[in-house]
Amino acid sequence: MVLPAEVVAPVRIEVGPGHHLAARRRGDGGVPLLLIHGFPCTSRIWSHNLGPLAEAGFDVVAPDLRGYGDSDFAPDDFYDFNAFNTDLTGLCDRLGWDRAVVAGHDLGAMIAIDLATRHSDRVDRLVILDDSMPDLGEAFTAAGLPPIDPKPAVYDYQRRQGHEADALVAELATPEQRRRYIGEFYGHRLWCPPDAFDEDDLAFLTEPYGDAARLRTSFADYEVAMGTRPLSAPEMIDRPVQQRALVLIGTDQATMRNHIEERCALAFPQAVGPFWVKGAGHFMPWERPELVNRAVRSFCGDLLTAALTP
């Protein structure tokens, strides 16, 4: 359960002409650290990380992606990696950050991977908090790794969100129905242990999705993945990540790829990990925040020390 003192209120920051992201910030003046959420989350998923990481010496910013949480909807109707990263580089510019450590989870991890290639000069290093990685199909095949075999019982939602988004939102006709639908990703869909989130947690985390327009926007990424929504620019997730990366993966989820260690070795040649985190599923920033905070602090210890050196 989130304690009131842990919840950092978002502020709106203009990242493009007339276009604003809502962002939660702690530790102004520390080592820049950008936390990027995924689906079915918002910046609220980082509530247990902002304060401790700021105390460790980071300037921590967790934005809501365009269309999510309290941020503006896309002014151009694009919700792809390039569009998200145009906003995020604009956010960094407004914060006065030339470079940042970037941590991502779920969709946020893929955005971070795209950012590390698309704007390599802006990303110091990466923290990946699940098994997201670049799509290196030919390299994986050449290494003898079998194709990923999605589990229909786990991934059935992708088809509807990617191909029948409007119909699905219409079926979820009330705020309660919409929030219950999102809450299922924290429960029986096996993304995490069944007791990882209590009712107060779910009330807090699902609140933004009570709005039909917000829920509809969150399906846009699945439309992009299914090829039913156009891109503002090609994705840049088809090559290995050159920056140093820390990869942490919760063991208690049903969404993992196969042969993760071998895939990570190709996708993140400068990686520390992957490390398997027991007692965590897909939502590690919330399920194991102390471990995540310690790991990020250790991984970036040299940056923190340098920031304190006169």
Backbone torsions as a table, in degrees:
resi	resn	phi	psi	omega
1	MET	NA	138.0	178.9
2	VAL	-80.3	128.1	173.3
3	LEU	-81.1	145.8	-178.9
4	PRO	-52.7	-36.4	-178.6
5	ALA	-67.1	-21.2	-177.4
6	GLU	-83.9	-17.2	-174.7
7	VAL	-85.3	115.0	178.2
8	VAL	-91.5	125.5	-179.1
9	ALA	-70.4	140.9	178.5
10	PRO	-77.9	151.8	171.7
11	VAL	-121.1	149.6	-179.1
12	ARG	-90.6	130.4	-178.1
13	ILE	-126.7	128.1	179.3
14	GLU	-74.3	121.3	-177.6
15	VAL	-111.1	-7.5	176.4
16	GLY	-160.7	168.2	-177.2
17	PRO	-54.0	110.5	178.5
18	GLY	71.0	8.7	-176.2
19	HIS	-116.9	125.6	-172.6
20	HIS	-123.5	143.1	166.7
21	LEU	-107.0	145.2	169.4
22	ALA	-88.7	133.4	-176.9
23	ALA	-139.4	143.4	175.8
24	ARG	-104.1	131.0	-172.4
25	ARG	-136.7	141.0	171.7
26	ARG	-142.4	147.2	171.7
27	GLY	85.2	34.6	-179.6
28	ASP	-49.5	125.0	179.1
29	GLY	103.6	-8.1	178.9
30	GLY	-85.4	-166.9	178.0
31	VAL	-69.5	123.8	-176.2
32	PRO	-60.7	129.0	179.5
33	LEU	-138.6	116.9	-179.4
34	LEU	-103.6	124.4	179.8
35	LEU	-108.0	121.4	-175.2
36	ILE	-114.4	121.1	-179.5
37	HIS	-82.1	171.0	175.7
38	GLY	-127.5	-157.6	175.6
39	PHE	-97.8	139.9	5.5
40	PRO	-98.6	48.6	-171.1
41	CYS	-110.1	-179.4	166.0
42	THR	-140.1	-170.6	177.8
43	SER	-60.3	-14.9	179.1
44	ARG	-61.5	-24.5	-177.8
45	ILE	-64.1	-19.0	-178.7
46	TRP	-94.4	13.9	-173.3
47	SER	-59.6	-30.7	-179.1
48	HIS	-89.7	2.2	-176.2
49	ASN	-110.4	-31.7	-172.6
50	LEU	-58.3	-52.9	-177.1
51	GLY	-64.4	-53.4	-179.5
52	PRO	-60.4	-37.9	179.7
53	LEU	-71.0	-33.5	174.3
54	ALA	-65.8	-41.1	177.6
55	GLU	-63.2	-28.3	178.9
56	ALA	-75.8	-13.3	177.8
57	GLY	119.4	8.7	179.4
58	PHE	-93.9	151.3	163.4
59	ASP	-95.9	99.9	-168.2
60	VAL	-101.4	128.5	177.7
61	VAL	-130.7	126.3	177.3
62	ALA	-120.2	102.3	179.5
63	PRO	-88.2	157.3	161.4
64	ASP	-82.4	129.7	175.7
65	LEU	-61.7	158.8	178.4
66	ARG	-52.4	130.9	-179.8
67	GLY	86.2	-11.7	-177.8
68	TYR	-103.9	155.2	171.9
69	GLY	55.8	-118.4	-178.1
70	ASP	-109.2	9.8	-179.8
71	SER	-82.0	161.7	175.8
72	ASP	-66.7	152.6	170.1
73	PHE	-71.1	162.5	-177.6
74	ALA	-62.4	127.8	177.8
75	PRO	-71.0	-19.4	-177.0
76	ASP	-113.8	3.9	179.5
77	ASP	68.3	18.0	176.1
78	PHE	-99.3	136.0	177.3
79	TYR	-135.3	55.8	178.8
80	ASP	-117.1	178.6	-175.0
81	PHE	-59.3	-43.9	179.9
82	ASN	-61.3	-42.3	-179.5
83	ALA	-65.5	-45.8	177.6
84	PHE	-59.1	-43.1	-175.3
85	ASN	-76.2	-23.9	169.9
86	THR	-61.7	-43.0	176.3
87	ASP	-63.5	-44.5	-173.3
88	LEU	-70.3	-37.2	175.0
89	THR	-68.7	-35.3	174.1
90	GLY	-62.9	-38.6	176.4
91	LEU	-62.8	-46.2	179.1
92	CYS	-60.9	-39.9	177.2
93	ASP	-59.7	-44.3	-178.9
94	ARG	-66.8	-29.7	178.2
95	LEU	-82.3	-8.6	-178.1
96	GLY	79.6	23.1	-179.1
97	TRP	-94.2	122.9	170.7
98	ASP	-80.7	-40.6	-179.4
99	ARG	-139.5	158.0	179.8
100	ALA	-150.9	153.9	162.7
101	VAL	-76.3	135.6	-176.3
102	VAL	-122.8	122.3	176.2
103	ALA	-112.0	135.3	-178.7
104	GLY	-137.9	153.8	-178.2
105	HIS	-137.0	130.9	176.6
106	ASP	61.1	-128.9	175.3
107	LEU	-52.3	-38.5	179.6
108	GLY	-61.8	-32.6	176.9
109	ALA	-67.9	-40.7	178.3
110	MET	-68.1	-36.6	174.3
111	ILE	-62.2	-42.0	179.4
112	ALA	-64.1	-39.2	178.2
113	ILE	-64.5	-44.4	176.5
114	ASP	-62.3	-42.1	180.0
115	LEU	-61.6	-39.8	-177.8
116	ALA	-64.2	-27.5	177.2
117	THR	-92.8	-45.3	-176.0
118	ARG	-66.9	-38.2	-179.4
119	HIS	-130.2	62.7	-171.4
120	SER	-60.9	-28.1	-179.6
121	ASP	-73.8	-11.4	-177.6
122	ARG	-97.1	-11.4	-173.9
123	VAL	-112.2	115.6	179.6
124	ASP	-74.9	-49.2	177.9
125	ARG	-161.9	165.9	-174.9
126	LEU	-116.7	148.7	167.4
127	VAL	-124.1	118.4	-178.7
128	ILE	-109.6	122.0	-173.1
129	LEU	-108.2	41.3	170.3
130	ASP	-173.5	-159.9	-177.0
131	ASP	-100.7	24.3	174.4
132	SER	-64.3	143.7	178.7
133	MET	-163.0	164.8	177.5
134	PRO	-57.8	155.1	179.4
135	ASP	-90.1	93.6	-176.6
136	LEU	-109.2	58.5	-172.8
137	GLY	-51.8	-51.0	-177.2
138	GLU	-66.7	-40.3	179.6
139	ALA	-66.6	-40.0	177.9
140	PHE	-64.5	-42.5	179.4
141	THR	-64.2	-43.0	179.6
142	ALA	-62.5	-28.9	178.6
143	ALA	-83.8	2.7	178.1
144	GLY	80.9	17.6	-179.1
145	LEU	-86.9	132.9	-177.4
146	PRO	-71.9	158.1	176.6
147	PRO	-59.9	151.8	175.8
148	ILE	-72.3	134.0	-176.4
149	ASP	-113.8	92.4	-178.5
150	PRO	-60.2	144.8	179.6
151	LYS	-89.2	116.3	-176.4
152	PRO	-55.1	-38.6	-177.8
153	ALA	-66.9	-23.9	-179.3
154	VAL	-92.4	-36.3	-169.7
155	TYR	-106.1	14.7	-178.9
156	ASP	-60.7	-30.3	-178.9
157	TYR	-62.1	-28.8	-176.6
158	GLN	-60.6	-40.6	-178.6
159	ARG	-61.5	-48.1	-177.4
160	ARG	-68.7	-43.3	-179.2
161	GLN	-68.0	-29.8	-178.5
162	GLY	-88.2	-26.4	-175.2
163	HIS	-117.5	-20.9	-175.0
164	GLU	-133.2	41.1	-172.4
165	ALA	-59.9	-47.0	-177.6
166	ASP	-64.5	-42.2	179.5
167	ALA	-64.7	-39.4	-179.9
168	LEU	-65.1	-44.5	178.5
169	VAL	-63.0	-38.7	178.7
170	ALA	-62.9	-35.5	178.0
171	GLU	-67.7	-33.4	179.8
172	LEU	-89.6	79.4	-163.2
173	ALA	-85.3	-13.1	-177.7
174	THR	-124.9	158.9	176.3
175	PRO	-56.2	-37.4	-179.3
176	GLU	-65.5	-42.1	178.4
177	GLN	-65.5	-40.2	-179.8
178	ARG	-66.7	-42.2	-179.6
179	ARG	-69.6	-35.8	177.0
180	ARG	-64.3	-41.0	178.8
181	TYR	-59.0	-47.0	179.0
182	ILE	-66.3	-38.1	-179.9
183	GLY	-61.8	-24.7	179.3
184	GLU	-63.9	-26.6	178.3
185	PHE	-69.6	-20.4	175.9
186	TYR	-93.4	7.0	-174.8
187	GLY	-135.4	-107.9	-167.0
188	HIS	-71.4	-9.9	177.3
189	ARG	-76.0	1.4	170.0
190	LEU	71.1	23.2	176.1
191	TRP	-77.1	-13.2	-177.5
192	CYS	-160.8	167.6	177.6
193	PRO	-59.2	149.7	-174.2
194	PRO	-64.4	-20.2	-178.2
195	ASP	-107.0	18.1	-175.3
196	ALA	-72.8	-25.9	-176.0
197	PHE	-129.4	129.6	175.5
198	ASP	-93.9	-179.6	-174.7
199	GLU	-62.8	-36.8	178.4
200	ASP	-66.5	-40.3	176.8
201	ASP	-57.8	-49.3	-176.4
202	LEU	-66.3	-37.2	177.7
203	ALA	-60.7	-41.0	-179.6
204	PHE	-71.0	-46.3	-172.5
205	LEU	-74.9	-31.5	-176.6
206	THR	-91.8	-8.8	-174.6
207	GLU	-50.7	-47.1	-177.6
208	PRO	-61.3	-25.5	-176.1
209	TYR	-82.7	-0.6	172.2
210	GLY	-65.1	-22.1	177.8
211	ASP	-81.3	126.4	-175.9
212	ALA	-62.4	-38.1	-179.2
213	ALA	-66.9	-36.4	177.7
214	ARG	-67.1	-43.0	178.5
215	LEU	-62.1	-44.6	-179.9
216	ARG	-60.4	-40.9	178.8
217	THR	-62.1	-37.7	-178.0
218	SER	-66.0	-19.4	177.3
219	PHE	-80.7	-12.7	-175.5
220	ALA	-60.7	-37.0	179.9
221	ASP	-62.2	-35.3	178.3
222	TYR	-72.6	-31.5	173.0
223	GLU	-65.3	-39.4	175.5
224	VAL	-61.3	-47.0	-178.6
225	ALA	-63.6	-32.5	-178.9
226	MET	-89.0	-2.5	178.3
227	GLY	78.0	18.8	-179.7
228	THR	-102.0	2.5	177.2
229	ARG	-133.6	135.0	-177.8
230	PRO	-70.8	159.0	177.4
231	LEU	-100.5	148.7	173.2
232	SER	-79.8	-22.1	177.8
233	ALA	-166.1	156.4	179.1
234	PRO	-59.5	146.1	175.0
235	GLU	-70.1	150.9	-179.8
236	MET	-120.5	63.2	-179.4
237	ILE	-126.0	26.5	-175.0
238	ASP	-108.1	21.4	-179.0
239	ARG	-147.9	157.5	-179.9
240	PRO	-62.6	151.3	176.0
241	VAL	-81.7	127.6	-175.9
242	GLN	-90.3	-19.8	179.2
243	GLN	-75.2	158.7	171.4
244	ARG	-60.3	142.8	-177.7
245	ALA	-140.9	141.2	170.9
246	LEU	-107.9	127.2	-177.7
247	VAL	-120.0	118.9	177.2
248	LEU	-119.9	134.8	-176.4
249	ILE	-134.6	126.1	175.4
250	GLY	-72.6	139.6	-177.3
251	THR	-80.6	-22.8	-169.0
252	ASP	-98.3	61.7	175.5
253	GLN	-146.4	159.8	-178.0
254	ALA	-106.2	12.8	-173.2
255	THR	-103.7	6.2	-172.0
256	MET	-76.0	149.2	173.1
257	ARG	-74.3	170.6	173.7
258	ASN	-95.1	158.8	177.6
259	HIS	53.4	48.3	-174.0
260	ILE	-65.6	-41.8	-178.4
261	GLU	-59.6	-45.0	-178.9
262	GLU	-66.9	-38.5	178.6
263	ARG	-66.7	-42.0	179.5
264	CYS	-61.9	-38.5	-179.0
265	ALA	-60.5	-33.0	178.1
266	LEU	-84.3	-38.3	-174.2
267	ALA	-78.4	-33.8	-177.7
268	PHE	-127.4	77.2	-175.4
269	PRO	-63.4	-18.1	177.1
270	GLN	-105.4	25.5	-171.9
271	ALA	-77.4	148.6	162.2
272	VAL	-103.9	112.6	-174.5
273	GLY	111.1	-168.5	14.6
274	PRO	-76.5	143.6	174.4
275	PHE	-107.4	136.6	-179.0
276	TRP	-93.2	127.9	-176.4
277	VAL	-107.5	109.7	178.1
278	LYS	-73.2	149.6	179.3
279	GLY	78.9	13.7	178.8
280	ALA	-135.0	144.4	173.0
281	GLY	-105.9	-130.9	-175.1
282	HIS	-78.8	-21.5	-171.2
283	PHE	-106.5	55.9	-172.6
284	MET	-57.0	-38.4	179.7
285	PRO	-56.8	-28.5	179.5
286	TRP	-95.6	-40.2	-174.8
287	GLU	-73.6	-39.0	-179.4
288	ARG	-132.1	59.6	-174.0
289	PRO	-64.7	-36.5	-178.6
290	GLU	-62.7	-42.6	179.0
291	LEU	-65.3	-43.9	178.5
292	VAL	-59.9	-44.9	-178.7
293	ASN	-63.1	-42.9	178.6
294	ARG	-65.8	-40.5	-178.4
295	ALA	-64.5	-44.2	179.1
296	VAL	-64.2	-42.3	179.0
297	ARG	-61.6	-43.4	180.0
298	SER	-68.0	-44.3	-178.6
299	PHE	-60.9	-30.4	-176.9
300	CYS	-110.2	21.1	-177.3
301	GLY	-56.6	-37.2	179.8
302	ASP	-65.9	-36.8	179.0
303	LEU	-68.9	-39.7	178.7
304	LEU	-65.4	-40.9	179.2
305	THR	-66.1	-43.5	-179.8
306	ALA	-61.9	-34.8	-179.2
307	ALA	-67.6	-24.4	-179.7
308	LEU	-91.2	-9.2	-178.0
309	THR	-82.1	126.2	-179.6
310	PRO	-61.1	NA	NA
